[in-house]
Amino acid sequence: VAEDKSLVVDDRSVWSCLIFCAVEAREFRRCIDFFDKLKAFGAPSQKDYGNMIRYASTMGDWQMSLSLIHEMREASVEVDNVVYNTALA
């Protein structure tokens, strides 16, 4: 999707699904780009942040996990025990 310049995706939910799929398929190189595109079309949900924290945790990037948690708090998105456990994993 991101590589085909003629295809325009302007639906936040599509980008949300693509983030989840990229994490599940371990296509980590796509996660940040998909997350940035999602943000261009609306605010990330708790699920979106959770998927990105899963990505950061898998990559061993604790700084990114903390940054995402901070961003969640700034956006008044609930940070629950699942998010904290994922960040700490």
N, CA, C and O atoms as CSV, one atom per row, in Angstrom:
chain,resi,resn,atom,element,x,y,z
A,1,VAL,N,N,0.839,-1.201,0.000
A,1,VAL,CA,C,0.000,0.000,0.000
A,1,VAL,C,C,0.871,1.248,0.000
A,1,VAL,O,O,0.684,2.122,-0.846
A,2,ALA,N,N,1.799,1.351,0.909
A,2,ALA,CA,C,2.611,2.555,1.023
A,2,ALA,C,C,3.545,2.728,-0.177
A,2,ALA,O,O,4.014,3.836,-0.436
A,3,GLU,N,N,3.816,1.665,-0.900
A,3,GLU,CA,C,4.747,1.745,-2.015
A,3,GLU,C,C,4.069,2.113,-3.333
A,3,GLU,O,O,4.751,2.520,-4.274
A,4,ASP,N,N,2.754,1.981,-3.425
A,4,ASP,CA,C,2.022,2.289,-4.654
A,4,ASP,C,C,1.566,3.742,-4.595
A,4,ASP,O,O,0.603,4.067,-3.901
A,5,LYS,N,N,2.248,4.600,-5.314
A,5,LYS,CA,C,1.982,6.045,-5.263
A,5,LYS,C,C,0.621,6.424,-5.844
A,5,LYS,O,O,0.091,7.485,-5.515
A,6,SER,N,N,0.049,5.582,-6.700
A,6,SER,CA,C,-1.238,5.910,-7.300
A,6,SER,C,C,-2.414,5.593,-6.380
A,6,SER,O,O,-3.526,6.064,-6.618
A,7,LEU,N,N,-2.184,4.814,-5.349
A,7,LEU,CA,C,-3.234,4.441,-4.414
A,7,LEU,C,C,-3.272,5.436,-3.260
A,7,LEU,O,O,-2.265,5.644,-2.582
A,8,VAL,N,N,-4.426,6.048,-3.038
A,8,VAL,CA,C,-4.576,7.014,-1.955
A,8,VAL,C,C,-5.497,6.410,-0.899
A,8,VAL,O,O,-6.644,6.067,-1.185
A,9,VAL,N,N,-4.991,6.287,0.302
A,9,VAL,CA,C,-5.774,5.756,1.422
A,9,VAL,C,C,-5.933,6.884,2.424
A,9,VAL,O,O,-4.966,7.320,3.049
A,10,ASP,N,N,-7.181,7.357,2.571
A,10,ASP,CA,C,-7.427,8.471,3.484
A,10,ASP,C,C,-8.352,8.080,4.640
A,10,ASP,O,O,-8.988,8.939,5.251
A,11,ASP,N,N,-8.419,6.801,4.929
A,11,ASP,CA,C,-9.249,6.292,6.009
A,11,ASP,C,C,-8.359,5.857,7.173
A,11,ASP,O,O,-7.541,4.949,7.027
A,12,ARG,N,N,-8.517,6.495,8.310
A,12,ARG,CA,C,-7.701,6.204,9.490
A,12,ARG,C,C,-7.788,4.730,9.879
A,12,ARG,O,O,-6.789,4.143,10.295
A,13,SER,N,N,-8.968,4.127,9.750
A,13,SER,CA,C,-9.137,2.737,10.170
A,13,SER,C,C,-8.321,1.776,9.303
A,13,SER,O,O,-7.887,0.731,9.788
A,14,VAL,N,N,-8.109,2.112,8.036
A,14,VAL,CA,C,-7.271,1.267,7.179
A,14,VAL,C,C,-5.834,1.289,7.683
A,14,VAL,O,O,-5.189,0.245,7.771
A,15,TRP,N,N,-5.328,2.481,8.016
A,15,TRP,CA,C,-3.957,2.579,8.537
A,15,TRP,C,C,-3.831,1.852,9.871
A,15,TRP,O,O,-2.801,1.241,10.153
A,16,SER,N,N,-4.877,1.916,10.689
A,16,SER,CA,C,-4.879,1.200,11.960
A,16,SER,C,C,-4.737,-0.304,11.729
A,16,SER,O,O,-3.944,-0.969,12.396
A,17,CYS,N,N,-5.502,-0.829,10.791
A,17,CYS,CA,C,-5.424,-2.252,10.464
A,17,CYS,C,C,-4.048,-2.624,9.902
A,17,CYS,O,O,-3.517,-3.692,10.203
A,18,LEU,N,N,-3.484,-1.743,9.094
A,18,LEU,CA,C,-2.167,-2.014,8.525
A,18,LEU,C,C,-1.079,-2.043,9.594
A,18,LEU,O,O,-0.143,-2.837,9.498
A,19,ILE,N,N,-1.189,-1.187,10.612
A,19,ILE,CA,C,-0.223,-1.231,11.726
A,19,ILE,C,C,-0.311,-2.585,12.410
A,19,ILE,O,O,0.706,-3.245,12.629
A,20,PHE,N,N,-1.528,-2.999,12.748
A,20,PHE,CA,C,-1.723,-4.290,13.408
A,20,PHE,C,C,-1.139,-5.418,12.561
A,20,PHE,O,O,-0.420,-6.273,13.076
A,21,CYS,N,N,-1.446,-5.422,11.269
A,21,CYS,CA,C,-0.951,-6.471,10.375
A,21,CYS,C,C,0.568,-6.467,10.286
A,21,CYS,O,O,1.195,-7.527,10.278
A,22,ALA,N,N,1.157,-5.288,10.220
A,22,ALA,CA,C,2.622,-5.191,10.146
A,22,ALA,C,C,3.272,-5.766,11.402
A,22,ALA,O,O,4.277,-6.471,11.312
A,23,VAL,N,N,2.709,-5.472,12.565
A,23,VAL,CA,C,3.251,-6.020,13.812
A,23,VAL,C,C,3.092,-7.538,13.825
A,23,VAL,O,O,4.036,-8.262,14.145
A,24,GLU,N,N,1.899,-8.019,13.478
A,24,GLU,CA,C,1.633,-9.457,13.479
A,24,GLU,C,C,2.540,-10.199,12.497
A,24,GLU,O,O,3.038,-11.283,12.800
A,25,ALA,N,N,2.747,-9.612,11.329
A,25,ALA,CA,C,3.565,-10.250,10.289
A,25,ALA,C,C,5.056,-9.986,10.472
A,25,ALA,O,O,5.882,-10.439,9.679
A,26,ARG,N,N,5.386,-9.252,11.521
A,26,ARG,CA,C,6.773,-8.891,11.827
A,26,ARG,C,C,7.420,-8.101,10.678
A,26,ARG,O,O,8.612,-8.238,10.405
A,27,GLU,N,N,6.612,-7.285,10.022
A,27,GLU,CA,C,7.084,-6.372,8.969
A,27,GLU,C,C,7.350,-5.010,9.626
A,27,GLU,O,O,6.740,-4.001,9.272
A,28,PHE,N,N,8.265,-5.012,10.577
A,28,PHE,CA,C,8.476,-3.863,11.444
A,28,PHE,C,C,8.913,-2.605,10.704
A,28,PHE,O,O,8.667,-1.494,11.175
A,29,ARG,N,N,9.554,-2.763,9.560
A,29,ARG,CA,C,10.024,-1.593,8.811
A,29,ARG,C,C,8.857,-0.717,8.349
A,29,ARG,O,O,9.063,0.446,8.002
A,30,ARG,N,N,7.652,-1.252,8.340
A,30,ARG,CA,C,6.488,-0.511,7.875
A,30,ARG,C,C,5.721,0.199,8.998
A,30,ARG,O,O,4.934,1.107,8.730
A,31,CYS,N,N,5.941,-0.202,10.228
A,31,CYS,CA,C,5.123,0.284,11.349
A,31,CYS,C,C,5.132,1.801,11.511
A,31,CYS,O,O,4.070,2.417,11.608
A,32,ILE,N,N,6.292,2.400,11.539
A,32,ILE,CA,C,6.386,3.839,11.785
A,32,ILE,C,C,5.727,4.624,10.645
A,32,ILE,O,O,5.017,5.598,10.892
A,33,ASP,N,N,5.958,4.207,9.419
A,33,ASP,CA,C,5.340,4.881,8.279
A,33,ASP,C,C,3.814,4.785,8.354
A,33,ASP,O,O,3.118,5.778,8.142
A,34,PHE,N,N,3.297,3.595,8.655
A,34,PHE,CA,C,1.851,3.425,8.778
A,34,PHE,C,C,1.291,4.286,9.909
A,34,PHE,O,O,0.224,4.882,9.766
A,35,PHE,N,N,2.010,4.351,11.034
A,35,PHE,CA,C,1.554,5.150,12.180
A,35,PHE,C,C,1.534,6.636,11.827
A,35,PHE,O,O,0.594,7.347,12.183
A,36,ASP,N,N,2.553,7.099,11.139
A,36,ASP,CA,C,2.587,8.499,10.703
A,36,ASP,C,C,1.432,8.815,9.754
A,36,ASP,O,O,0.816,9.876,9.851
A,37,LYS,N,N,1.144,7.897,8.844
A,37,LYS,CA,C,0.032,8.107,7.918
A,37,LYS,C,C,-1.304,8.095,8.654
A,37,LYS,O,O,-2.193,8.884,8.332
A,38,LEU,N,N,-1.454,7.212,9.634
A,38,LEU,CA,C,-2.666,7.181,10.449
A,38,LEU,C,C,-2.874,8.529,11.130
A,38,LEU,O,O,-3.984,9.062,11.128
A,39,LYS,N,N,-1.827,9.072,11.706
A,39,LYS,CA,C,-1.915,10.355,12.415
A,39,LYS,C,C,-2.325,11.498,11.484
A,39,LYS,O,O,-2.939,12.471,11.920
A,40,ALA,N,N,-1.986,11.376,10.218
A,40,ALA,CA,C,-2.358,12.419,9.254
A,40,ALA,C,C,-3.868,12.467,9.024
A,40,ALA,O,O,-4.390,13.479,8.555
A,41,PHE,N,N,-4.568,11.385,9.349
A,41,PHE,CA,C,-6.011,11.317,9.111
A,41,PHE,C,C,-6.829,11.248,10.392
A,41,PHE,O,O,-8.041,11.042,10.336
A,42,GLY,N,N,-6.195,11.414,11.537
A,42,GLY,CA,C,-6.942,11.415,12.793
A,42,GLY,C,C,-6.084,10.955,13.948
A,42,GLY,O,O,-4.961,10.483,13.769
A,43,ALA,N,N,-6.630,11.100,15.119
A,43,ALA,CA,C,-5.905,10.742,16.340
A,43,ALA,C,C,-5.827,9.222,16.502
A,43,ALA,O,O,-6.809,8.519,16.264
A,44,PRO,N,N,-4.662,8.722,16.906
A,44,PRO,CA,C,-4.538,7.290,17.162
A,44,PRO,C,C,-5.404,6.875,18.354
A,44,PRO,O,O,-5.598,7.640,19.298
A,45,SER,N,N,-5.908,5.670,18.286
A,45,SER,CA,C,-6.698,5.114,19.379
A,45,SER,C,C,-5.775,4.416,20.376
A,45,SER,O,O,-4.572,4.288,20.146
A,46,GLN,N,N,-6.354,3.972,21.475
A,46,GLN,CA,C,-5.588,3.205,22.454
A,46,GLN,C,C,-5.012,1.950,21.795
A,46,GLN,O,O,-3.875,1.564,22.062
A,47,LYS,N,N,-5.805,1.323,20.937
A,47,LYS,CA,C,-5.360,0.122,20.220
A,47,LYS,C,C,-4.165,0.433,19.321
A,47,LYS,O,O,-3.216,-0.349,19.257
A,48,ASP,N,N,-4.209,1.574,18.625
A,48,ASP,CA,C,-3.103,1.959,17.745
A,48,ASP,C,C,-1.817,2.168,18.544
A,48,ASP,O,O,-0.749,1.684,18.171
A,49,TYR,N,N,-1.945,2.899,19.647
A,49,TYR,CA,C,-0.775,3.088,20.506
A,49,TYR,C,C,-0.270,1.753,21.039
A,49,TYR,O,O,0.936,1.513,21.097
A,50,GLY,N,N,-1.198,0.894,21.425
A,50,GLY,CA,C,-0.814,-0.421,21.937
A,50,GLY,C,C,-0.034,-1.226,20.917
A,50,GLY,O,O,0.954,-1.877,21.259
A,51,ASN,N,N,-0.469,-1.187,19.670
A,51,ASN,CA,C,0.263,-1.897,18.612
A,51,ASN,C,C,1.646,-1.304,18.399
A,51,ASN,O,O,2.609,-2.037,18.173
A,52,MET,N,N,1.750,0.011,18.467
A,52,MET,CA,C,3.068,0.634,18.306
A,52,MET,C,C,3.977,0.336,19.496
A,52,MET,O,O,5.189,0.201,19.331
A,53,ILE,N,N,3.406,0.234,20.680
A,53,ILE,CA,C,4.211,-0.122,21.857
A,53,ILE,C,C,4.651,-1.581,21.749
A,53,ILE,O,O,5.760,-1.923,22.162
A,54,ARG,N,N,3.794,-2.443,21.199
A,54,ARG,CA,C,4.208,-3.830,20.920
A,54,ARG,C,C,5.405,-3.841,19.979
A,54,ARG,O,O,6.370,-4.577,20.187
A,55,TYR,N,N,5.327,-3.008,18.937
A,55,TYR,CA,C,6.435,-2.894,17.987
A,55,TYR,C,C,7.706,-2.435,18.709
A,55,TYR,O,O,8.763,-3.050,18.565
A,56,ALA,N,N,7.600,-1.366,19.477
A,56,ALA,CA,C,8.765,-0.817,20.174
A,56,ALA,C,C,9.350,-1.837,21.144
A,56,ALA,O,O,10.568,-1.988,21.233
A,57,SER,N,N,8.490,-2.527,21.862
A,57,SER,CA,C,8.948,-3.532,22.822
A,57,SER,C,C,9.666,-4.676,22.113
A,57,SER,O,O,10.711,-5.136,22.574
A,58,THR,N,N,9.114,-5.129,21.007
A,58,THR,CA,C,9.734,-6.209,20.237
A,58,THR,C,C,11.106,-5.790,19.720
A,58,THR,O,O,12.028,-6.602,19.652
A,59,MET,N,N,11.230,-4.523,19.360
A,59,MET,CA,C,12.503,-4.012,18.849
A,59,MET,C,C,13.486,-3.678,19.983
A,59,MET,O,O,14.641,-3.344,19.720
A,60,GLY,N,N,13.031,-3.768,21.236
A,60,GLY,CA,C,13.882,-3.425,22.374
A,60,GLY,C,C,14.082,-1.933,22.523
A,60,GLY,O,O,15.064,-1.496,23.125
A,61,ASP,N,N,13.168,-1.146,21.986
A,61,ASP,CA,C,13.284,0.318,22.003
A,61,ASP,C,C,12.441,0.899,23.138
A,61,ASP,O,O,11.326,1.371,22.915
A,62,TRP,N,N,12.990,0.860,24.364
A,62,TRP,CA,C,12.235,1.330,25.526
A,62,TRP,C,C,11.996,2.835,25.469
A,62,TRP,O,O,11.013,3.325,26.026
A,63,GLN,N,N,12.891,3.579,24.796
A,63,GLN,CA,C,12.683,5.020,24.675
A,63,GLN,C,C,11.433,5.321,23.852
A,63,GLN,O,O,10.671,6.229,24.184
A,64,MET,N,N,11.222,4.559,22.781
A,64,MET,CA,C,10.033,4.751,21.970
A,64,MET,C,C,8.782,4.387,22.772
A,64,MET,O,O,7.767,5.080,22.693
A,65,SER,N,N,8.856,3.314,23.534
A,65,SER,CA,C,7.713,2.925,24.368
A,65,SER,C,C,7.340,4.043,25.329
A,65,SER,O,O,6.166,4.391,25.457
A,66,LEU,N,N,8.333,4.603,26.002
A,66,LEU,CA,C,8.067,5.701,26.940
A,66,LEU,C,C,7.534,6.931,26.219
A,66,LEU,O,O,6.637,7.608,26.723
A,67,SER,N,N,8.071,7.219,25.062
A,67,SER,CA,C,7.605,8.361,24.281
A,67,SER,C,C,6.144,8.181,23.870
A,67,SER,O,O,5.360,9.129,23.932
A,68,LEU,N,N,5.782,6.988,23.457
A,68,LEU,CA,C,4.396,6.712,23.074
A,68,LEU,C,C,3.455,6.819,24.270
A,68,LEU,O,O,2.344,7.335,24.141
A,69,ILE,N,N,3.892,6.334,25.436
A,69,ILE,CA,C,3.070,6.455,26.643
A,69,ILE,C,C,2.885,7.921,26.998
A,69,ILE,O,O,1.784,8.336,27.361
A,70,HIS,N,N,3.936,8.701,26.899
A,70,HIS,CA,C,3.836,10.142,27.152
A,70,HIS,C,C,2.856,10.787,26.169
A,70,HIS,O,O,2.024,11.606,26.560
A,71,GLU,N,N,2.959,10.415,24.902
A,71,GLU,CA,C,2.063,10.943,23.874
A,71,GLU,C,C,0.610,10.566,24.174
A,71,GLU,O,O,-0.303,11.366,23.972
A,72,MET,N,N,0.411,9.344,24.656
A,72,MET,CA,C,-0.944,8.912,25.021
A,72,MET,C,C,-1.510,9.801,26.128
A,72,MET,O,O,-2.653,10.252,26.051
A,73,ARG,N,N,-0.708,10.045,27.144
A,73,ARG,CA,C,-1.164,10.898,28.260
A,73,ARG,C,C,-1.493,12.305,27.774
A,73,ARG,O,O,-2.504,12.885,28.169
A,74,GLU,N,N,-0.631,12.849,26.913
A,74,GLU,CA,C,-0.857,14.197,26.379
A,74,GLU,C,C,-2.160,14.276,25.575
A,74,GLU,O,O,-2.829,15.309,25.557
A,75,ALA,N,N,-2.506,13.165,24.911
A,75,ALA,CA,C,-3.713,13.122,24.075
A,75,ALA,C,C,-4.937,12.633,24.858
A,75,ALA,O,O,-6.007,12.432,24.284
A,76,SER,N,N,-4.770,12.444,26.176
A,76,SER,CA,C,-5.848,11.940,27.044
A,76,SER,C,C,-6.370,10.581,26.602
A,76,SER,O,O,-7.566,10.303,26.689
A,77,VAL,N,N,-5.460,9.740,26.129
A,77,VAL,CA,C,-5.783,8.354,25.788
A,77,VAL,C,C,-5.407,7.502,26.998
A,77,VAL,O,O,-4.305,7.624,27.533
A,78,GLU,N,N,-6.327,6.642,27.426
A,78,GLU,CA,C,-6.104,5.845,28.626
A,78,GLU,C,C,-4.878,4.942,28.477
A,78,GLU,O,O,-4.718,4.239,27.479
A,79,VAL,N,N,-4.031,4.984,29.484
A,79,VAL,CA,C,-2.881,4.095,29.565
A,79,VAL,C,C,-3.226,3.060,30.635
A,79,VAL,O,O,-3.191,3.357,31.829
A,80,ASP,N,N,-3.558,1.851,30.200
A,80,ASP,CA,C,-3.987,0.832,31.157
A,80,ASP,C,C,-2.863,-0.157,31.448
A,80,ASP,O,O,-1.750,-0.022,30.941
A,81,ASN,N,N,-3.175,-1.150,32.271
A,81,ASN,CA,C,-2.138,-2.124,32.663
A,81,ASN,C,C,-1.645,-2.951,31.478
A,81,ASN,O,O,-0.502,-3.408,31.494
A,82,VAL,N,N,-2.461,-3.155,30.463
A,82,VAL,CA,C,-2.003,-3.898,29.275
A,82,VAL,C,C,-0.912,-3.109,28.568
A,82,VAL,O,O,0.092,-3.681,28.144
A,83,VAL,N,N,-1.100,-1.805,28.437
A,83,VAL,CA,C,-0.101,-0.948,27.787
A,83,VAL,C,C,1.199,-0.982,28.593
A,83,VAL,O,O,2.279,-1.145,28.026
A,84,TYR,N,N,1.092,-0.826,29.927
A,84,TYR,CA,C,2.299,-0.855,30.753
A,84,TYR,C,C,2.998,-2.204,30.674
A,84,TYR,O,O,4.223,-2.257,30.564
A,85,ASN,N,N,2.239,-3.295,30.726
A,85,ASN,CA,C,2.839,-4.624,30.653
A,85,ASN,C,C,3.533,-4.841,29.312
A,85,ASN,O,O,4.610,-5.434,29.254
A,86,THR,N,N,2.920,-4.364,28.246
A,86,THR,CA,C,3.532,-4.499,26.924
A,86,THR,C,C,4.837,-3.711,26.847
A,86,THR,O,O,5.832,-4.193,26.307
A,87,ALA,N,N,4.824,-2.507,27.386
A,87,ALA,CA,C,6.028,-1.674,27.373
A,87,ALA,C,C,7.150,-2.292,28.193
A,87,ALA,O,O,8.325,-2.132,27.860
A,88,LEU,N,N,6.800,-2.989,29.250
A,88,LEU,CA,C,7.798,-3.587,30.131
A,88,LEU,C,C,8.285,-4.956,29.663
A,88,LEU,O,O,9.289,-5.466,30.161
A,89,ALA,N,N,7.575,-5.547,28.707
A,89,ALA,CA,C,7.915,-6.906,28.256
A,89,ALA,C,C,9.210,-6.937,27.485
A,89,ALA,O,O,9.637,-8.002,27.037
